[in-house]
Amino acid sequence: DIPISARIFSVIDSYDAFTSKRVYKEAVPFAKAREEIERCAGTQYDPRVVSEFLSITPEEFEEARQEAERVAGNAQHDPAAARGNSTETGSAVASPGSRGR
């Protein structure tokens, strides 16, 4: 049995691979990446994980991306920030279950 954390990571890692520009390929648009993940639900990906993944809106993805870039930028200047030990106030990237659904 594959742990749920690995099932979630598989979907997120694939999304990142689809939407990131690489030396050997261009990034695909958000909608195209979602279509491909949905197409592979039940074969390559756990359909329950895909269902939750698809419930995340484009706006929420953009907000999470901006927050990740902000945290990564802070980590370059303050290694403690990368470990969550910064004194800066602010919210962490919300998990899909914490969006008030």
C-alpha positions as CSV (number, residue, x, y, z in Angstrom):
1,D,0.0,0.0,0.0
2,I,1.4,3.4,-1.0
3,P,1.3,6.0,1.9
4,I,-1.0,8.9,1.3
5,S,1.9,11.4,1.6
6,A,3.6,9.7,-1.3
7,R,0.3,9.8,-3.3
8,I,0.0,13.6,-2.6
9,F,3.6,14.2,-3.4
10,S,3.2,12.4,-6.8
11,V,0.5,14.7,-7.9
12,I,2.3,17.9,-6.7
13,D,5.6,16.8,-8.2
14,S,4.0,16.1,-11.5
15,Y,2.2,19.5,-11.4
16,D,5.5,21.2,-10.7
17,A,7.2,19.3,-13.6
18,F,4.4,20.2,-16.0
19,T,4.4,23.9,-15.1
20,S,8.1,24.5,-14.8
21,K,10.3,25.5,-17.7
22,R,13.2,23.2,-18.2
23,V,16.2,23.3,-20.6
24,Y,14.5,20.5,-22.6
25,K,10.9,21.8,-22.5
26,E,8.7,24.8,-22.1
27,A,6.3,25.1,-19.2
28,V,2.7,24.1,-19.9
29,P,-0.2,26.4,-18.7
30,F,-1.9,25.8,-15.4
31,A,-5.1,24.5,-17.1
32,K,-3.2,22.0,-19.3
33,A,-1.3,20.6,-16.3
34,R,-4.6,20.1,-14.5
35,E,-6.2,18.4,-17.5
36,E,-3.2,15.9,-17.7
37,I,-3.4,15.1,-14.0
38,E,-7.2,14.6,-14.2
39,R,-6.7,12.4,-17.3
40,C,-4.3,10.2,-15.3
41,A,-6.5,9.9,-12.2
42,G,-7.1,6.3,-11.3
43,T,-4.1,5.0,-13.3
44,Q,-1.0,7.1,-12.4
45,Y,-2.6,9.1,-9.5
46,D,-4.9,8.3,-6.6
47,P,-8.3,9.6,-7.8
48,R,-9.1,10.9,-4.3
49,V,-5.9,13.0,-4.2
50,V,-6.6,14.3,-7.8
51,S,-10.2,15.3,-6.7
52,E,-8.8,17.4,-3.8
53,F,-6.0,18.8,-6.1
54,L,-8.6,19.9,-8.7
55,S,-10.6,21.7,-6.0
56,I,-7.8,24.2,-5.6
57,T,-8.6,27.3,-7.6
58,P,-6.1,29.1,-9.9
59,E,-6.2,32.0,-7.5
60,E,-5.2,29.8,-4.6
61,F,-2.4,28.3,-6.6
62,E,-1.1,31.8,-7.4
63,E,-1.3,32.8,-3.8
64,A,0.6,29.7,-2.7
65,R,3.2,30.3,-5.4
66,Q,3.8,33.9,-4.3
67,E,4.1,32.8,-0.7
68,A,6.6,30.1,-1.6
69,E,8.7,32.6,-3.5
70,R,8.5,35.0,-0.6
71,V,9.7,32.3,1.8
72,A,12.4,31.2,-0.5
73,G,13.6,34.8,-0.9
74,N,13.7,35.2,2.9
75,A,15.6,31.9,3.3
76,Q,18.4,33.2,1.1
77,H,18.8,36.2,3.5
78,D,17.7,34.5,6.8
79,P,18.3,30.7,7.0
80,A,16.2,30.5,10.1
81,A,13.2,31.6,8.0
82,A,13.6,28.4,5.9
83,R,13.2,26.4,9.1
84,G,10.2,28.4,10.3
85,N,12.2,30.0,13.1
86,S,11.9,33.6,11.8
87,T,10.4,36.2,14.0
88,E,8.5,37.6,11.0
89,T,4.7,37.3,11.4
90,G,2.6,35.9,8.6
91,S,0.6,32.9,7.6
92,A,2.0,29.7,6.2
93,V,0.8,28.3,2.9
94,A,-2.6,27.0,3.5
95,S,-3.3,23.3,3.0
96,P,-6.4,22.4,0.9
97,G,-8.2,21.3,4.1
98,S,-7.7,24.6,5.8
99,R,-9.5,26.8,3.2
100,G,-12.8,26.9,5.1
101,R,-14.6,24.2,3.2
